[in-house]
Amino acid sequence: MPMDTGTGTGTGMKTKPNWLAATTGVLCYCVVGPAVCQDTGSLITPIATPSGENVPGAATVPILGIQEAAALDEASTARGWTIVPRIGLTETLTDNINLSSTNKQSGLISELSPGIRIDARTARLKMFLDYQLNGIFYSTGDNGNQTQSALNAFGTLEAIDNWLFVDFSGQISQQVINAFGQQSASNVYDTGNTTQTSTYALSPYIRGQLGGSADYFLRYNASYTNSGSGDISNITLSQWLGQIRGNTRFQNLNWAIDGSQQNTNYSQVGNLPEQNYDDSRIRALLSYKLLDDFRLSGSGGWESNNYQSRDNESQGTYGAGFDWTPTERTQASGFWEHRFFGTGHNVLLSHRFPLSAIRYTDTKDVSLIPNQLTNTGLGTVYDQYFQIFASLIPDPVNRDTYVRNLLNQAGVAPNAQAINNYLTNRPQVQRNQQLSLVFYGSRNSITFIANRSNSQPLTRAPNGLDSIVSEAGTVTQQGYAVSFSHRLTQLTGLNLLASRQKNKGENDLTGRLDTTLIYYQAGISTRLGARTVGALNARHQDFSGSDLTTIPSKENALIASVTMVF
């Protein structure tokens, strides 16, 4: 399965929003809870993609339906630079401001959130930058007032016409540290188990043709992740990716050769020394079009790394897969590859009915970056929704605009945690499975999403424990979310959500660990003016665990928010 090496742009004719416009808002609520959608890249090393926290977008931009989202206005790509400041105010009345199990105390949490949005759409540069500073103030309780940053930025520069390009991205978000520590569905609570994490990436690449018979691609990735915690390593990644592909004298037979070389550095933290990991891969791929809509592929190659030993270990790789697209509405693909850790795979099944859609993904690969911050972007509502629309709106700038406005209309905070994943000091093998079902009508929509992930460290933790689990501990996360959306008027919508996430793992000191987070939310959102959107939500969350050190908590809250764009 060749690597996805290009960049896309969303084009098409501008159309009027239809009845589907209001119903798409349900999807954002399916990711507020812990059972979420997620995607992964190629089985070779993924190329960094934009992800991260964001903030509500311009209230003046209408929400498009799913069909219109795939046909964003082509003329918008030539509008130049746009700078849009905004400010938001959120008031949360809670009955457990400390998330305490024994000393529940009511209080008011106020959030003042100034932000700015910068878009650039020129002949050579497409980019967006969205930054928000959240000031959080507590009327009572043990929490001290705090500030949080939320950054989401991505851009592509065409430095030399149709040959040299430069991608860049940046993210700042709040992340859970320990999979089994105290957790909440909201970032406003100081659980002592979160940290502000930032990731920045720069990726120049070239692409072109060799003699008109083959295409070539070469990319360099450099990224830096600051965990923001003294218990979690900072990570520096340097990576080369390359591919040559072409046709043969046999019309249905294609070939490709791709390779990668990367170095990953985990900084020293506490008793954990600095760790350096090297990984090199090369492989050849053949694909044969058996039918017009069915293609078989196979691969063979070699890889070398030091994930499981001090010195590099080498071994052969081989794999096979298929791609089947019987209709424009149906897609099925799979690729399985024998790797040093076992069998990696990437499976996708999807189908769209007239008034419903089903999608299933199953991936297994090496994870190097904590929380996959430079790849899948697990964590926030915005992260998940950005991935959901990746195939529908390839252009990341257009996709970002659409997602922010969709969440804005639904009254959902983009930087809210969608899945309480965790950070780690070690490379891992991760398997992620996700099933989503969507049913939509003229006024009502129902969405169900189930998710399961399994993470197994590749290396033994030096000098004892890392911050998550010890030695070769495994962490399994599974959950679901079901949501209902009803359009009351053209400007107002009602949303309901129920979700549940369960984490399981092993620890050498305490044995088996498990935690459960249950979350319910009901809300209504409406447009208050040409530049203002308001929302009112009620929530209940219940966190519990089997470990004696786990602090269980229950909370009920009423949340009112207003966002104004200048």
N, C-alpha and C positions, 0 to 999 in steps of 0.2 A: 504494500500500500504506500504509494509515494507520499512524501511530505507535502503539505499545503504550504506553498512558498510565496504565493502572491498576495496582493492586497486588493480589496474589492471596493467598489463605489456603488451606492444605491442611486439609481436613476429611474425615470418613468414620468408618466403624465400626472399632473395634479388632478385629483378627483375630490368630490364632496364627501364628507363623512356620512355613513349610513347608519342603520340601526345597530350595526355591530360595534360602532364606536363606543357606546356606553357599556356594552357587555364585556369588553376586553379588560375593564378595570378589575374584574374578578381575579385575573391571573396574578396580579401583584399581591393579592392577599394570600394566595396559596404559598408564597414564599416568605411571608412574615413569620410563619412558624418554622420549626426545625426540619421538617421533611421537605426537602428542596430539590430543585433541578440542578444538574451540573454536567458539564462537558469536559472532555479532555482532548488533548491534541494527538498528534501522531505517535505511534509506538516507538519511534526513534526519539529523540529528545524534543519536547515541545518548544515552540517558539513563543516568546513572551507576548501576551495579548493584554489589552487594557482591561482593568477591573478595579473596583474600589468603591469607596463611599461617594455619595453625591448628595445633592440637596434639591428641593423642589425647583422646577424650572419656571419659565415665563408663564404666568397665568393667562396671558392673552392668546397663547397658541392653543387651538382646539385639539382635542384628542382624536386621532385618526383611528379607523377600524383596522382590523388585521389586513384586509385587502388593500387598503390605502397605504398602510405602512410599507408595503413592498413597492410602492410607487411614489416615493417622496419627490418633491418638486426638483427637477433637474436644474432649473434656473438658480436654485439656492446655492449651488456650488460656486457661483461667480459673484457673490454679494460682498466679498471683501471681509473686513474686520467688524465684529460686533462685540460690544462690552455692555453687560447688563448687571447692575447691582441689585440687591434685594435684601429684605430683612424679614425674619420670622419670629413669632412669639408663641411659645407653648407653655401652658399651665397644666400641671399634673397634680391632682388631688388623690393621695394614696393613704391607705389605712395601715401601711407597714413601711415607713420610709427607710428603716434600717435593714429590711429583709431579715428580721429576727424571728427565731422560732419560739422564744419565750417572752420577749418584751416588745410586743407590737406597739408602734407609736404612729399616729396619724400626722400628716404634714403636707405642705405644698411645695412642689418643685417647679421653679420657673426657669425657662430656657430662652435666652435672647440670642438669635442666630443671624448675624450679618453675613452676607456672602457675595460673591461676584462670579460671573460667568463670562468667559472670553472665548469667542469663536473666530476662527480664521478660515476662510474659503477663498483661496486665490488660485492662480494657474499652477503654482508649484507647491503650495502649502495648504494642508487640511489639518486642523487641530481644534481641540477644545480643552479648556482648563476651567475647572469648577472648584472653588475653595469656599469653605464655610468655617467660621469660628463659632463654637458653641459655648456660651457662658451659662453655667448651670448653678443655680442658687437654691439653697435649702432653707426652709422656714424654721426647721427644728431637726432633731436627730443627731446622730454621730458623724454624719458626712460633712466634710468641709467643702465650701464652694470650690468649683473646679472649672477649668476650660479644656475643651477638646477640639482638635482640628480634624477636618474632613476634606481630603483632596482627591480629586479624580482628574487626571490629565492624560491625553493621548494625542499624538500627531504624526503625520507623515510628510516628509519633505522630498520632493523630486529635485535632487541637486543637479543632475545631468539628464537631459531629455531621454526618457524611456530606457535608462540604463542604471544610474546610481540613485538610490533612495535611502532615506534615513528615517527610521521609526523611533519615537521616544515616548515614554510614559512615566507617570508618577502616581502614587497612591499613599494616602494616610488614612488609617482606620483603627477602630478599637477591636482587639482580638482577645479571645479567651486563652489563658495560659495553660491551665490544667484541665484535662477532660473530665476530672472527677472533683474539681473544686466547686464552690458555690457559683451558680449561674443565674442569669436573668435574661428575659427577652428584650430588655431595654438597656441602653448604654448609660442612662442617667444614674444608675445605682453603683456605688463604690463597693463592690464585692470583695476587693482585694485579689481577684482572680482575672483581671483584665489588664491589658497594656496597650499603649498607642504604638502601632507598628507602621513603619513607612517603607516603601519600596520604590526605587527609581531605576529605570532601564533605558539604555541607548543601544540601537540596533541598526547599523548601516548595512546595506546589501546591494548587490548588483544582479542583473538578469539580462539575458539576451539570447541570441542564436549563434550556432556554430555551423557556418556554411549552408544554412537553410534546411539542414536535415536533423538538427538536434537543438534542444533548449538547454541553457545552463543557468544555474542559480547559486550564489554564494552569499552567506550572511554571517555577520559577527554580532553576538549578543553579549552585552555587559550589563549586569544588574547588581544592585546593592540593597540588602534588606536589613534595616535596623529594628530589632525586636522591641526596643524600648524597655527591656527588662533585664535586670542583672542576673537572672537565672536562665536566660535563653540566649544562645549565640546570635551574633550578627553574621550575615552570610554574604559573601562576595562570589559571584559566578561569572566566569569567562567561557565563551563557547563559540566554536566555528561550526557552521552547517553548510553543506554543499550538495548539489545534485546536478546530474546530466541525464536527460531523457530524450528519446527519439523513437522513430518508427523503423520498421524492417521492410524487406521486400515483400513480406507477407502482410497483406492489408490489415488483418485483424490482430496482428501481433505487435506489441509495443514493449520497450525496454527502458530501464532506468538504473542508474548507479548513484547511490547517495551515501553520505558519511557525515560523521560528527566527531568533534573532539572538544572536551570541556574539562574545566577545573573548578571545583567548588570548595571554598574555604569557610569553615565554621570557626569563629573567633573563640578565644579562651574565655570561659566563664567559671568562676569559683574554682573547684577542683578539677574541672574538665579542661584538659589542655586543648590547644589549637589543633584542629583536624583539617587535613587536605585530602580531597578525593579527586581522582582522575578517571575519566571515562572516555573511551574511544570506540567508534563503531564504523564499519563499512559493510555495505551489502549491495547485491544486485537483485533487481526485480524484473519479472516478466509478467505481462498481462495479456490475456487472449479474449477477444470478444466472441463468445460462443453464439450469442444471439444479439439482436439489436438492443435489447434491454438487459442483457446478462453478460457479465465479464468475470473471468477467473483470473487470479493472480497468485504468484508464488515468489519466494525470496530465499536467498542464501547469503550468508555473510560471516562476519567475525566481530567479536567485541572483546575489549580488555578493560578492566577496572580494578580498583583496590578497595571496594566497599566492604569486603569480608576478610581482608588480609592486609598485612603491611605492604606487601609487594603486589604489583599488578598480576592478575590472573586472567588468562585468555581462554576462550572457547568459541566454537562455531555456533552460528544461529541459523535457523531456517523457519519458514512460515508459509502460510497459504491463506487465501481469502477469496471473497466474492463481492460483487456489487450488482444489485438487481433493482431496476426502476421500471416496473411494468406500466405505471401510469404517472402522471404529474403529481398525483396525490399520494402515491405509495413509494416508499424507499426502504430497502433492506440491504445491509452491508455488514460484513464481518471480516476480521483478520486476526489470525492466531499465529503467534510466533514463539518458538522455543528460545528462551533466554537463560542467562546464568542463574536467575532466581526461580525458574520454572517456566510456565507458559503465560506470556502476556497476551492480552487480547483487546479488541475494540469492536463492539457490536452496536449497531443502530437499527431499530425497527420503528417505522412511523407510517401513519395513514391518516388522512383527513377525509371524514365523511361530510355530507352537506351541512350538518349542524353539530358536529362533534369532531374530536381529534384524539388520537392515541399515540404515545411516543414511549419507547423503551430504550435505554442506553445501559451498557455494561462494559466497563473498562478496567484494565489491570496494568499497571506500569510503575516505574520507579518515581518517587516523589522526593525532590531535593530541597525545595524551598518551603519553609514553614507555612502551613495553611495554603500551600500552592498559590501564594500571593501574586506571582508573576505568570500564572498559568490559568487556572480555573477560577480563581477569585472567589473562593468560598467565604462566606461570612455575612454579608449584608444583603438586604432586599434588593438594592440596586445591582450588586454583583450577580445575583441569580437571574434577574430579569434581563440584564445585559447579555447573558449567555443564552437565554431562551430565544431571543430574537436575532441571534447571530446569523442563522441561515436565511432568515426572512429579510433582514436589512444588513447586508455585508459591510457597508460603509460605517465605521465606528462613530463618526461624527453625527451622521444622520440617526444612527441607532441610539446614541446617547440622548439626543434631543427628544426623540420619541419616548424613550423610557422615562426620562425625568418628567415630562408632561403627563404621562400616563399615571405615574405615582402621585403626582401633584393633584390630579383630578380625583383620585381615590382617597386622598387625605392620609397617605402612608408615608412615614419618614423613610427616605431612602437609606439612611445610615443605620437603621434598626437591624439588629442581628437576625438573619434568616436561619442560620444554623450555627450552633455553638460548637464549632470545631476547636482545635487546639494547636498550640505551637510545640515544636520539638527540636532537640539538638542533633538529630541524627537523620540520615537518609532512611526512607521507608519504602516498602512495597505496598501500594494502595490499590484496593479494588472498590469501585464505586458502581452501584446499581441504582437506577431510578426509573420509575413508571409514572406517567402522567396521563390523566383522562380529563378532557374538557367537553362539557355540554353547554351550548349556548342557544338562546332564543332571542326574540325581539326585545324582551325586558328582563329576562332572568338568565343566569348562568350558574353552573355548578362545576367545580374543579376538585379533582382528587389527585394527590401526589404522594407516592410512597418512595422512600429512599433508604438505602443501606450502604454503609461503607465499612471496610475492614483495613486496618493499618498494621503492618508488621515491620518492626525495625530491621534493617539490613545488618546492622552492626551491634555488637555488645557495647553498652555504655561504659566508657573508660572510668576507672576509679569509682565504680558503683552506679548510682542512680543518675538519670537525667531528671528533668522536672515533671515528667509525665508518668512513665512506668519504668521499672527496672529491667535490666538485662534484655531478654528477647520478648518482652511483654507485647501482647496484642490488644488493640483497642477496636471495638466494634460499635458503630453508631447506626441506629435505625430509627425511623420515625415515619409519620404521615401527617398530612394536612388536608382538610376538606373545607371548602369555602362555598358560600352562596352570595350572589350579587343580584340586586333588584334595582332597576332604573325607575325612580319615582317620577322625575321630570327630565327635561333636556339638560338641566343644570345641577340636579341633585341625585345622589345615589345612595343606597343602603347596602352594607356589606357585613357578612358574618363569617367567622373563622373558628375552627377548632383544630388543634395540632398537638402532637405528642412526640417527644424524642427520648430515647433511652440509650445510654452509654454503658458498655460493659468492658472490663479489662482485668488484667492480672498484675499484681504487685508483689514482689518477693517479701515485703515486710508485712503487709496487711492481708495478703491473699486476694480473693476475688473482689472486684469493685464494681458497683453499678450505681448510676444516677438516672433520675427521670425528671423531665421538665414538661409539664402540661400547661397549655396556653389556650385561652378563649378570648375572642375580641368581637365586639359589635360596634359599628360606627356608621355615621352619616357624614357626607361631605357635600359642599355646594359652592358654587361661584358667588362671591359676595359683591363683586364688581368687575370692571374690565381688567383690572390688574391685581385682584385679590381673590384668594381661595381660602375657605374656612372648613374645619372638620371638627367633629365631636365624636370621641370614641370611649368605650368602656371596656376594661379588660380584667381578666383574672388569670393569675399564674400560680402554679404549685410546683415547687422543687423539692425533691426528696432523694435519699441515697441510703445504701446499706452500710457504708463505712461509718465507724463511730466518730470520725473527724468531720463528716459531712454535716453542714448546717442547713437543715430543712427550713423552708419558708413558704408562706402563702401571702398573696397580696391581691387586693382589689384597688382599681384606680379608675378615675375619670379624667380624660385628656382632652383639652380644647386647644386648637392651634389656628393661627392666622398667618398667611404668607403674602407679602406685598412685593411686587416687582416694580422698580422705578424705570 
